[in-house]
Amino acid sequence: MEKPEQWSFLTSWCDVLKECVNYMGNECSGSSFMERSLYIELPMRDQSERFTQGVDLTSLSDTDHEDLFRKQLQKSREAMALVAAVAHVDYAAWRYLLEKHCSVNFGVEGEPVYEKKIPVRYVVALELKDHTWGVGTHESDLVFFFGVHQRLHPSGEYGEALQQIAALDKNPLRSKSDFDFDVPVRVDFDGAYGMNELVDVGIAEKIVQQQWQKYEVSGESQSTARGEWRCTFVLERMIVDLVDHDTTTAMGAALKTLLHQNTWFSLISLCRMRHLMMPAQCYGQLVSSVFDSTRRSPQLARTTCHPSFVPASGSSDPLQLGEIVVTWAPDVHIHYVGAMCSAMVHNQMSKNLSLRLQMNTDNGEINQRYWKWLGYALFSKRARSSSAVESLAMMKVCSMSVSDMEAFTSIASSDHPEEDLFGLSPGLVNSREATLKGGTLIRCVLDGWDESADIVAFEAAILCVQTFSDDGSSAWVDSIVPGYGRCQVQRCDLVFDSDNATPPRDEGISSLRLQFNKVTPSISDGLIPFFRAIGFSLRYLTLDAPRRELPTILGYCPNLVELSLCGGVVDARLNFSVYHAKGESLPQFNPNWDSVSAIATTLADNDNSLTKCTRRIRVRIEQFSDEVDSSVPPLEYERRVRADFSALLDMLKTNRSLEYLEVAVPPVYERYLQSFRSHHLEPIWRTLNPLPLGSKLAFLSICTLGSEPSVKRPDRAEARSRIVPSPLDLHVLTIIFEFAADPVLREVYFRTSRHIRFELEHDETSI
């Protein structure tokens, strides 16, 4: 940015957003996949100080108050648009305005977040309750913000400011034509609202879509004039956080209505399942809707999914629910676990699932039943053929004992998972999939409540009912009904599918993130049998768990492309693509991951197998305290810390393959900042992209192959006789082409934190 003062005309617009913008990621949603965005708190009606300064409130009518609020909401929208427009002219100016005039905290120099490019996208919290009835308008704030009002009624001040921004643009192509740009925005629906408001949001989305469709065909949609700029906020898929909501009949009905009417969410966080007796029908309606077996076409969605909102770790083609987050309370009843898993096994709503499994470690028998259901829902023969889940995060795991995994693998590897789930023998008739007719009654077996049954009535037909242990003749058939778990269904109410052959085995879950709870003691001695059962299909693994068995775990994951180790003193991301390309087995290594010096010394050797596959490293160094190591004298501890820093700096001088290093230290070690930052953006022996084929051919065309130049064109036989072996063999050419391509520039970050111990216990940031 050349002259900050040239943007001074936007200062008053930035003041509208001041103290209302945060740069946030998964910490605002509990997501395991969501990346950072600018999170903006828009004006609320109960925050009248934001839009009634200098106004006598006692003299205002409801209509006057509403007019003032809407003007401020429009002012905020236009301020967001102007700041976004600056990003298209000068990225440095966009960042400067956000940081200096909107008071956005991007951290400090040396931190990764500080230097990461800020995407032009927003997440907004706006008022979703309908306050407009009786004051002359029936338009919700969401429709007002995202509908055609932004196109039809821009303020004069906004138009002038936007054209001033356009005048500062040095892009010659845009100066010769109009520039119409979109800004993707997501709405955050949190626990402050109820189910009525959630349904209203779905209605508002439909109204917004209809407004734009009508606008496009009305003739009002005219292209902008030459040199004119225009910004449009595009409504993205909503974030829905229901963690603090108890499961009610209203919640199940609302979500069922919205999802069946093709409302799409980027993320939905389900409520904590508390130890309460709730109606089976109420709970079943909720989970069977969220984990529906029907895959709906994205062409029918009323909102968009901008590529910038899709995380690198997520699917490029998200389903109706971009991500589902489920939190289990420690005392969640086994019946609700089974009910949810019975729907999860047929899920076609999302490819990304995050489970926060806060089990009690002293409930051994109950935990084994939990793991049986998880094995069925996620890794069984049925799940591999019926579930859309590709990326799974299992967070805050408290119990993964050997006995837990015996129960888990008995289902995950079973040829008869339904029968084995309940300890029954296969019947005379194989397990079959059927449709339950509408207008029928079933007995829902309340597992864990003395096997009593609850009678549930269905108005509509239910798909994907799985029968098991069937004798082929009894009036009642044992079945698993999605959302209701184990049930008994009358045979006359079932319509069996004509083709009951099990589909070919799919790859199943290919990406797994596993994190153990470190706040309270957890049990992890079942890691080996767990990966023995599920490791073959994994291509991406993020592990925040004890690493002592890592070589054995890798042996059970032969197709692993990328491994991320998190939550320790040294975190790392390893890439095994080279080994797969050569048809080689994964390398075997078992370094001391608790020793910074040991890892740094290993990575200083460019011929070491660990060095060759290590792409990223994060190191956390604590200040001496009794919590760190009371057995080591303070002076000895400080000597070790200095040795760690020295080993890391020596490694940076010799290592030629590490792409990223992050060092987190207490403020007392800030003096090392410049020593590390001097290695930032150094080129390494990796390329961003392979050298283009055209460049390779151009080089080869001028290589001398040993034949003498001749005016006469020789015949083919003569040419062959003249050619001598080239000094540039395949190996040499490969090296030349690698060095000719643009190299990767190593990123080196050094940040200070007073909460290193807290990070080691609670941080969920992947490396």
C-alpha positions in Angstrom: 0.0 0.0 0.0 1.6 3.3 -1.2 -0.4 6.0 0.6 -2.7 5.1 3.5 -4.2 8.6 3.4 -5.7 8.1 0.0 -8.2 5.8 1.8 -9.2 8.4 4.4 -12.6 8.9 2.8 -13.6 5.4 4.1 -12.8 6.2 7.7 -16.3 7.1 8.6 -17.6 3.9 7.0 -15.1 1.8 8.9 -16.3 3.4 12.1 -19.7 1.8 11.5 -18.0 -1.7 11.8 -15.6 -0.8 14.5 -15.5 -3.3 17.4 -18.0 -5.4 15.6 -15.7 -7.5 13.5 -13.7 -10.6 14.6 -11.4 -12.9 12.6 -12.6 -16.3 13.6 -12.6 -20.0 12.6 -13.7 -23.2 14.2 -13.8 -21.6 17.7 -17.1 -20.0 16.8 -18.8 -23.2 15.8 -17.1 -26.3 17.3 -16.3 -27.4 13.7 -13.4 -29.6 13.0 -13.1 -28.4 9.4 -14.2 -24.7 9.3 -11.6 -22.1 8.4 -11.3 -18.5 9.4 -13.7 -15.8 8.2 -14.5 -12.2 9.1 -17.3 -12.6 11.7 -19.5 -9.5 11.9 -22.1 -8.7 14.6 -24.7 -6.6 12.8 -27.0 -4.1 14.6 -29.7 -5.5 16.8 -32.9 -3.6 17.8 -32.1 -3.9 21.5 -28.7 -2.1 20.9 -30.4 1.2 20.2 -27.2 3.1 21.1 -25.7 2.0 17.8 -28.4 3.8 15.7 -30.1 6.4 17.9 -27.3 8.7 19.0 -28.5 12.2 19.5 -32.2 11.1 19.2 -34.9 11.6 21.8 -36.1 8.1 22.2 -39.2 9.2 24.1 -40.5 11.0 21.0 -40.0 8.0 18.6 -42.9 5.9 17.5 -42.4 2.2 16.7 -42.3 3.1 13.0 -39.7 5.8 13.6 -37.5 3.4 15.6 -37.8 0.8 12.9 -36.8 3.3 10.2 -33.7 4.3 12.2 -32.7 0.6 12.7 -33.1 -0.2 9.0 -31.0 2.8 8.0 -28.2 1.6 10.4 -28.5 -2.0 9.0 -28.2 -0.7 5.5 -25.2 1.5 6.6 -23.5 -1.6 8.0 -24.2 -3.6 4.8 -22.8 -0.8 2.6 -19.7 -0.4 4.9 -19.0 -4.1 4.5 -19.4 -3.8 0.7 -17.0 -0.8 0.5 -14.3 -2.6 2.6 -14.7 -5.7 0.4 -14.3 -3.5 -2.7 -11.0 -2.3 -1.5 -9.7 -5.8 -1.5 -10.1 -5.9 -5.3 -7.9 -2.8 -5.6 -5.2 -3.2 -3.0 -5.0 -6.2 -0.6 -2.7 -4.3 1.7 -5.2 -1.4 1.9 -8.0 -3.9 2.6 -6.0 -5.4 5.5 -5.0 -1.9 6.7 -8.6 -0.7 6.9 -9.8 -3.8 8.8 -6.9 -3.7 11.3 -6.5 0.0 11.9 -9.9 1.4 11.4 -12.3 -1.6 12.1 -10.1 -2.8 15.1 -9.9 -6.3 13.8 -7.2 -8.4 15.7 -5.1 -10.4 13.2 -2.5 -11.2 15.9 1.1 -9.9 15.7 4.0 -10.3 13.3 5.5 -13.7 13.5 2.2 -15.5 14.0 0.8 -17.7 11.2 -2.6 -16.1 11.4 -1.1 -12.6 11.0 0.4 -13.4 7.6 -2.2 -15.6 6.2 -4.2 -14.0 3.4 -7.6 -12.8 4.6 -10.4 -14.1 2.4 -13.1 -11.8 1.1 -16.0 -13.5 2.8 -18.2 -12.8 5.9 -20.1 -14.6 8.6 -22.8 -12.4 10.1 -25.0 -12.5 13.2 -28.1 -10.6 12.5 -31.5 -10.4 14.2 -33.7 -13.3 13.1 -36.8 -12.6 15.1 -39.6 -10.9 13.2 -40.1 -7.5 14.7 -41.6 -5.9 11.6 -45.2 -6.8 11.8 -47.4 -3.8 12.5 -44.8 -1.2 11.5 -45.5 -0.9 7.9 -43.4 -3.7 6.5 -43.4 -7.5 6.4 -39.8 -7.9 5.3 -37.4 -9.8 7.6 -33.9 -8.4 8.2 -32.5 -11.4 6.3 -34.6 -10.5 3.2 -33.7 -6.8 3.6 -30.0 -7.6 3.8 -29.7 -10.2 1.1 -32.6 -9.4 -1.2 -32.9 -6.9 -4.1 -33.0 -3.9 -1.8 -29.2 -3.8 -1.9 -29.4 -3.4 -5.7 -32.5 -1.1 -6.0 -32.0 1.3 -3.1 -28.3 2.1 -2.5 -27.6 5.3 -0.7 -26.0 8.2 -2.5 -23.1 8.3 -0.1 -22.4 4.6 -0.8 -22.5 5.1 -4.5 -20.0 8.0 -4.4 -17.6 6.1 -2.1 -17.7 3.0 -4.3 -16.8 5.0 -7.4 -13.9 6.7 -5.5 -12.6 3.2 -4.8 -13.0 2.3 -8.5 -11.0 5.5 -9.4 -8.1 4.2 -7.4 -8.0 0.9 -9.3 -5.0 0.4 -11.5 -6.3 -2.7 -13.3 -6.7 -1.5 -17.0 -9.2 -4.2 -17.8 -11.7 -3.1 -15.2 -11.2 0.6 -16.0 -12.5 -0.1 -19.5 -15.6 -2.0 -18.5 -18.0 -2.4 -15.6 -17.1 -4.5 -12.5 -19.8 -6.5 -10.8 -18.5 -8.6 -7.9 -20.1 -10.9 -5.4 -19.3 -11.3 -1.7 -20.3 -14.6 -0.1 -21.9 -14.3 3.4 -23.1 -16.9 5.8 -25.6 -16.4 8.6 -24.8 -17.7 12.0 -28.0 -19.1 13.8 -27.0 -19.6 17.4 -28.7 -20.7 20.6 -30.3 -17.4 21.3 -33.2 -18.2 18.9 -35.8 -20.9 18.9 -37.3 -23.2 16.3 -39.8 -20.7 15.0 -37.0 -18.3 14.0 -35.2 -21.2 12.3 -38.3 -21.9 10.2 -38.6 -18.2 9.5 -35.0 -18.2 8.1 -35.9 -21.0 5.7 -38.9 -19.0 4.5 -36.7 -15.9 4.2 -34.2 -17.8 2.1 -37.0 -18.7 -0.3 -38.2 -15.1 -0.5 -34.7 -13.9 -1.3 -34.4 -16.5 -4.1 -37.8 -15.4 -5.5 -36.9 -11.7 -5.4 -33.7 -12.2 -7.4 -35.5 -14.5 -9.9 -38.2 -11.9 -10.4 -35.5 -9.1 -10.6 -33.6 -10.9 -13.3 -36.6 -11.3 -15.6 -38.2 -7.9 -14.9 -35.8 -5.8 -16.9 -34.5 -4.0 -13.8 -31.3 -6.0 -13.9 -29.2 -3.9 -16.1 -25.5 -4.1 -16.5 -23.4 -1.3 -14.9 -22.0 1.5 -17.0 -18.4 1.6 -18.1 -16.1 2.0 -15.1 -18.9 1.6 -12.6 -18.6 -0.9 -9.8 -21.4 -2.9 -8.1 -21.2 -5.2 -5.1 -23.8 -7.9 -4.3 -23.9 -9.9 -1.1 -24.7 -13.5 -1.9 -26.5 -15.6 0.8 -24.4 -18.7 1.6 -25.6 -21.8 3.5 -26.3 -21.1 7.1 -24.5 -22.2 10.2 -26.9 -23.7 12.7 -25.8 -24.2 16.3 -28.3 -26.2 18.4 -25.9 -27.3 21.1 -27.6 -25.4 23.9 -31.1 -26.5 22.8 -32.8 -29.5 24.5 -34.4 -31.9 22.0 -38.0 -31.0 21.7 -40.9 -31.9 19.4 -40.6 -28.5 17.9 -36.9 -29.0 17.0 -37.5 -32.3 15.2 -40.5 -31.0 13.3 -38.7 -27.7 12.3 -35.6 -29.5 11.0 -37.6 -32.1 9.2 -39.6 -29.4 7.4 -36.6 -27.3 6.5 -34.5 -30.2 5.2 -37.3 -31.9 3.3 -38.0 -28.5 1.7 -34.4 -28.4 0.5 -32.9 -25.9 2.9 -29.1 -26.3 2.9 -26.8 -25.7 5.9 -23.0 -25.3 5.8 -22.9 -26.7 9.3 -25.3 -28.0 12.0 -24.3 -28.7 15.6 -26.7 -31.0 17.3 -27.8 -30.5 20.9 -26.1 -32.2 23.8 -28.0 -35.4 24.4 -28.8 -35.2 28.1 -29.8 -38.0 30.4 -33.5 -37.3 30.1 -36.3 -39.5 29.0 -37.7 -38.0 25.9 -40.3 -39.4 23.5 -38.9 -41.8 21.0 -40.9 -40.2 18.2 -39.6 -36.7 19.0 -36.0 -37.8 19.0 -36.3 -40.2 16.1 -37.8 -37.4 13.9 -34.8 -35.2 14.6 -32.0 -37.6 14.0 -33.7 -39.3 11.0 -34.0 -35.9 9.4 -30.4 -34.8 10.0 -29.1 -38.2 8.9 -31.6 -38.7 6.1 -31.0 -41.4 3.5 -32.2 -39.2 0.6 -29.5 -37.3 -1.3 -31.0 -34.0 -2.7 -29.7 -32.2 -5.7 -27.7 -29.0 -5.1 -29.4 -27.5 -8.1 -32.5 -27.2 -6.0 -30.8 -25.3 -3.2 -31.8 -21.7 -2.5 -28.4 -20.7 -1.3 -24.9 -21.0 -2.8 -21.7 -22.7 -1.7 -18.8 -20.4 -2.7 -15.5 -22.2 -3.2 -13.7 -20.0 -0.7 -15.9 -21.4 2.0 -15.0 -25.0 1.3 -12.0 -26.0 3.5 -9.0 -27.7 1.9 -9.7 -30.8 4.1 -13.3 -30.9 3.1 -15.1 -32.2 0.1 -15.2 -30.0 -3.0 -18.8 -31.1 -3.6 -20.6 -30.8 -0.2 -24.0 -32.4 0.4 -27.1 -30.7 2.0 -25.3 -30.4 5.3 -21.7 -29.4 4.8 -20.8 -30.7 8.2 -22.6 -32.3 11.1 -21.3 -31.9 14.7 -22.7 -34.1 17.4 -21.8 -33.6 21.1 -22.5 -36.5 23.5 -22.9 -35.6 27.2 -21.0 -38.1 29.5 -24.3 -39.5 30.7 -26.1 -39.8 27.4 -28.4 -42.8 27.4 -27.5 -45.8 25.3 -31.0 -45.7 23.6 -30.3 -42.3 22.1 -26.9 -43.4 20.9 -28.5 -46.4 19.2 -31.3 -44.3 17.7 -28.8 -41.8 16.2 -26.5 -44.4 14.9 -29.3 -46.3 13.3 -29.9 -43.2 11.2 -26.2 -42.4 10.8 -25.5 -45.6 9.0 -27.7 -44.6 6.0 -26.6 -40.9 6.0 -26.7 -39.1 2.7 -26.8 -35.6 4.1 -23.1 -34.9 4.8 -19.7 -36.1 3.9 -18.2 -34.5 7.0 -19.0 -35.7 10.5 -17.6 -34.6 13.8 -18.4 -36.5 17.0 -17.4 -35.2 20.5 -17.4 -38.4 22.5 -17.3 -37.3 26.2 -17.9 -40.8 27.7 -17.4 -41.7 31.3 -14.3 -43.9 31.7 -15.9 -45.8 34.6 -18.9 -47.0 32.5 -17.0 -50.0 30.9 -20.1 -52.0 29.9 -22.0 -49.0 28.6 -18.9 -47.8 26.7 -18.6 -51.1 24.9 -22.2 -50.8 23.8 -21.5 -47.2 22.6 -18.6 -48.5 20.5 -20.7 -51.3 19.0 -23.1 -48.7 17.7 -20.3 -46.6 16.4 -18.8 -49.5 14.6 -22.1 -50.2 13.0 -22.9 -46.6 12.0 -19.4 -45.7 10.6 -17.3 -48.8 9.7 -19.6 -51.8 9.3 -20.5 -53.6 6.0 -23.7 -51.7 6.1 -22.0 -48.3 6.6 -19.5 -48.9 3.8 -22.4 -49.5 1.3 -24.9 -46.9 2.6 -23.2 -44.0 4.3 -21.8 -40.9 2.5 -19.4 -40.0 5.3 -15.9 -39.5 4.0 -14.2 -37.4 6.7 -14.7 -38.3 10.3 -13.5 -36.4 13.4 -13.7 -38.2 16.8 -12.9 -35.6 19.4 -12.6 -35.6 23.2 -12.5 -39.4 23.3 -12.3 -40.6 26.9 -12.4 -44.3 26.5 -10.8 -46.5 23.8 -9.9 -49.5 25.8 -9.0 -53.0 24.6 -12.4 -54.3 25.7 -14.1 -51.3 23.9 -12.3 -52.2 20.7 -13.2 -55.9 21.0 -16.8 -54.8 21.0 -16.2 -52.3 18.2 -14.4 -54.7 15.9 -16.9 -57.4 16.4 -19.4 -55.2 14.5 -17.0 -53.4 12.1 -15.8 -56.7 10.7 -19.0 -58.7 11.0 -20.8 -60.3 8.0 -24.0 -60.1 10.1 -23.7 -56.7 11.9 -27.3 -56.3 12.9 -27.5 -59.7 14.6 -24.1 -59.3 16.3 -25.1 -55.9 17.5 -27.8 -57.5 19.7 -26.1 -60.8 20.3 -28.6 -62.8 18.1 -28.1 -65.5 15.6 -28.8 -65.0 11.9 -32.3 -66.1 10.9 -33.6 -68.4 8.2 -33.9 -65.4 6.0 -30.9 -63.1 5.4 -31.0 -59.5 6.7 -32.9 -57.4 4.1 -33.7 -53.8 3.5 -37.3 -52.8 3.3 -39.7 -49.8 3.2 -42.1 -49.4 6.1 -45.5 -48.4 4.8 -47.1 -45.1 5.9 -49.9 -45.1 8.5 -48.4 -47.9 10.6 -47.4 -48.6 14.2 -44.1 -50.1 15.4 -42.7 -51.1 18.7 -39.6 -49.1 19.5 -37.4 -51.2 21.9 -36.0 -48.8 24.6 -32.6 -50.3 25.0 -31.3 -49.8 28.5 -34.8 -49.2 30.1 -35.5 -52.9 30.9 -36.0 -53.5 27.1 -39.5 -51.9 27.4 -41.1 -50.7 24.2 -42.6 -47.4 23.1 -45.3 -47.5 20.4 -44.5 -45.1 17.5 -46.9 -44.2 14.7 -45.7 -43.1 11.2 -47.8 -41.2 8.8 -45.3 -41.4 5.9 -43.3 -44.4 4.6 -39.9 -45.0 6.1 -37.0 -46.1 3.9 -34.0 -48.2 4.7 -35.5 -50.4 7.4 -33.1 -53.3 8.0 -34.6 -56.6 9.1 -32.4 -59.2 11.0 -32.7 -62.5 12.7 -35.8 -63.2 10.7 -37.4 -66.6 10.7 -39.4 -65.7 7.6 -42.9 -66.4 9.1 -43.5 -64.6 12.4 -46.0 -61.7 12.4 -43.4 -59.3 14.0 -39.9 -58.9 12.6 -36.9 -57.5 14.4 -35.7 -54.5 12.5 -33.4 -51.4 12.8 -35.5 -48.4 11.9 -33.5 -45.2 11.0 -33.7 -42.8 14.0 -35.4 -45.3 16.3 -32.8 -48.1 16.7 -34.0 -51.6 17.4 -37.7 -52.0 16.7 -40.3 -54.7 16.1 -42.3 -54.2 12.9 -45.3 -56.2 11.5 -44.3 -58.2 8.5 -47.4 -57.1 6.6 -46.3 -53.4 6.9 -42.9 -54.1 5.1 -42.3 -53.8 1.4 -39.0 -55.6 0.7 -36.6 -54.2 -1.9 -36.5 -56.3 -5.1 -32.7 -56.3 -5.2 -31.2 -57.3 -1.8 -27.7 -57.9 -3.0 -25.2 -56.0 -0.9 -23.5 -53.3 -3.1 -19.8 -53.7 -3.8 -17.5 -52.6 -0.9 -16.7 -48.9 -1.1 -13.6 -47.3 0.3 -15.5 -46.1 3.4 -14.1 -43.4 5.5 -10.9 -42.1 4.0 -10.1 -39.2 6.4 -10.0 -39.6 10.2 -9.2 -37.2 12.9 -8.8 -38.8 16.4 -8.3 -36.7 19.5 -8.3 -37.9 23.1 -9.5 -35.9 26.1 -6.5 -34.5 27.9 -8.4 -32.5 30.6 -9.4 -35.7 32.4 -7.6 -39.1 32.2 -8.5 -41.1 29.2 -8.0 -44.7 28.2 -6.2 -45.3 24.9 -4.8 -48.9 25.1 -7.2 -49.9 22.3 -5.5 -47.8 19.6 -3.8 -50.8 17.9 -6.9 -53.0 17.5 -8.9 -49.9 16.4 -6.5 -49.2 13.5 -6.1 -52.8 12.7 -9.8 -52.8 12.0 -10.2 -49.5 10.1 -6.8 -48.4 8.9 -6.8 -49.9 5.4 -9.2 -47.4 3.9 -7.5 -44.3 5.5 -5.7 -41.8 3.2 -5.6 -38.9 5.7 -5.1 -39.2 9.4 -4.9 -36.5 12.1 -3.8 -38.0 15.4 -3.9 -36.3 18.8 -3.1 -39.4 20.8 -0.2 -41.2 22.5 2.5 -41.8 19.8 4.3 -44.7 21.3 2.6 -47.2 19.0 2.9 -45.0 15.9 5.0 -47.4 13.8 2.5 -50.2 14.4 -0.4 -47.9 13.5 1.3 -46.9 10.3 1.6 -50.6 9.5 -2.1 -50.9 9.5 -2.6 -47.8 7.3 -0.7 -48.8 4.1 -2.7 -46.4 1.9 -2.0 -43.3 4.0 -1.1 -40.3 2.0 -0.8 -37.7 4.8 -0.4 -38.0 8.6 -0.8 -35.1 11.0 0.4 -35.4 14.6 -1.1 -32.9 16.9 -1.4 -31.9 20.6 2.2 -32.6 21.6 5.4 -30.7 22.3 6.3 -31.3 18.6 3.5 -31.6 16.0 4.1 -32.6 12.5 2.5 -33.2 9.1 4.0 -36.0 7.0 3.4 -36.7 3.4 3.9 -40.2 1.9 3.1 -39.4 -1.8 6.6 -40.2 -3.0 6.5 -43.6 -1.4 3.2 -44.4 -3.1 4.4 -43.1 -6.5 7.4 -45.5 -6.3 5.2 -48.4 -5.0 7.2 -48.6 -1.8 5.9 -49.3 1.7 5.6 -46.5 4.2 8.8 -45.7 6.1 9.4 -46.9 9.6 10.5 -44.4 12.2 10.0 -43.8 15.9 11.7 -40.6 17.0 11.4 -39.0 20.4 8.4 -36.7 19.8 8.8 -35.2 23.2 12.3 -33.9 22.5 12.6 -30.7 20.4 16.3 -31.2 20.0 16.0 -34.8 18.9 13.5 -34.0 16.2 15.4 -31.0 15.0 18.6 -33.0 14.8 16.9 -35.7 12.8 15.4 -33.1 10.4 18.8 -31.6 9.8 19.8 -34.8 7.9 18.3 -34.5 4.4 18.8 -38.3 3.8 16.7 -39.4 6.7 13.4 -41.0 5.9 11.5 -38.8 8.4 13.1 -35.7 6.9 12.0 -36.6 3.4 8.3 -36.9 4.2 8.0 -34.1 6.9 6.3 -31.0 5.5 5.2 -29.0 8.5 6.4 -28.8 12.1 5.0 -27.0 15.1 6.9 -26.7 18.4 5.7 -25.6 21.8 8.2 -24.8 24.4 7.1 -24.0 28.0 8.7 -21.9 30.6 10.1 -23.7 33.6 7.5 -24.4 36.4 6.6 -27.2 38.7 4.0 -28.3 36.2 6.5 -28.7 33.5 9.2 -30.9 35.1 9.7 -30.6 38.9 12.5 -33.2 38.7 14.8 -30.9 36.6 16.6 -28.0 38.3 15.7 -24.6 36.7 19.2 -24.0 35.3 19.3 -27.4 33.7 15.8 -26.8 32.2 17.0 -23.4 30.7 20.1 -25.1 29.3 17.8 -27.6 27.5 15.6 -24.8 26.1 18.6 -23.1 24.7 19.7 -26.3 23.2 16.3 -26.7 21.6 16.5 -23.3 20.0 20.0 -23.9 18.8 19.0 -27.3 17.2 16.1 -25.7 15.5 18.1 -22.9 14.0 20.8 -25.3 12.9 18.2 -27.5 11.2 16.9 -24.5 9.3 20.3 -23.9 7.9 20.6 -27.4 6.4 17.1 -28.8 5.9 15.9 -28.5 2.3 12.5 -30.0 2.4 10.5 -28.6 5.4 7.8 -26.2 4.2 6.6 -24.8 7.5 7.9 -24.2 11.0 5.9 -22.7 13.8 7.5 -22.1 17.2 5.3 -21.2 20.2 7.1 -19.9 23.3 6.4 -17.9 26.5 7.1 -14.1 26.2 10.4 -14.6 28.1 11.9 -16.1 24.9 10.8 -13.4 22.5 14.5 -12.5 21.9 14.8 -15.4 19.5 12.2 -13.9 17.2 14.5 -12.4 14.6 16.8 -15.4 14.5 14.0 -17.6 13.4 12.3 -15.0 11.1 15.5 -14.5 9.2 14.8 -17.9 7.6 11.2 -17.0 6.6 10.5 -17.4 2.9 13.7 -19.1 2.0 13.4 -21.4 -1.1 13.6 -25.1 -0.5 14.0 -28.2 -2.7 10.3 -28.5 -3.5 8.4 -27.0 -6.3 5.0 -25.2 -6.2 4.0 -26.8 -9.5 5.8 -29.0 -12.0 7.5 -27.1 -14.9 5.0 -26.8 -17.7 5.3 -29.3 -20.6 5.9 -26.5 -23.1 8.9 -25.3 -21.2 10.3 -28.8 -21.0 9.9 -29.3 -24.8 11.5 -25.9 -25.5 14.6 -26.9 -23.4 14.9 -30.3 -25.0 14.6 -28.7 -28.5 17.9 -26.8 -28.0 19.9 -29.6 -26.4 22.9 -30.8 -28.4 22.6 -34.5 -28.9 26.0 -35.0 -30.5 25.0 -34.8 -34.2 26.8 -32.2 -36.4 24.6 -29.6 -38.1 23.8 -30.2 -41.7 22.0 -28.3 -44.4 20.9 -31.5 -46.0 18.2 -33.3 -44.2 19.4 -36.9 -43.6 17.2 -39.9 -44.1 15.9 -41.8 -41.1 18.6 -44.5 -41.1 21.4 -42.0 -41.5 20.0 -39.9 -38.6 19.9 -42.9 -36.3 23.6 -43.7 -37.1 24.7 -40.2 -36.2 23.0 -39.9 -32.8 25.3 -40.4 -29.9 24.3 -40.9 -26.3 23.2 -37.6 -24.7 25.1 -36.3 -21.6 21.7 -35.3 -20.3 20.2 -38.6 -19.1 16.8 -38.9 -17.6 18.0 -38.4 -14.0 19.9 -35.2 -14.9 16.9 -33.9 -16.9 14.6 -34.5 -13.9 16.9 -32.5 -11.6 17.1 -29.7 -14.2 13.3 -29.5 -14.5 12.8 -29.5 -10.7 15.2 -26.6 -10.2 13.7 -24.7 -13.1 10.2 -24.7 -11.6 9.2 -22.1 -9.0 10.4 -23.3 -5.6 8.3 -23.5 -2.4 9.2 -20.8 0.0 9.5 -22.0 3.5 7.3 -20.3 6.1 8.8 -19.7 9.5 6.7 -18.3 12.3 7.6 -17.5 15.9 4.9 -16.5 18.3 4.6 -15.8 22.0 1.9 -17.1 24.3 1.2 -17.1 28.0 -1.0 -20.2 27.6 1.3 -23.0 26.3 0.1 -25.5 28.9 -3.5 -24.6 28.0 -2.8 -25.1 24.3 -1.3 -28.5 25.0 -4.5 -29.6 26.8 -7.2 -27.8 24.8 -6.1 -26.6 21.4 -7.8 -28.4 18.5 -5.9 -26.6 15.7 -4.5 -29.0 13.1 -0.9 -28.6 11.9 
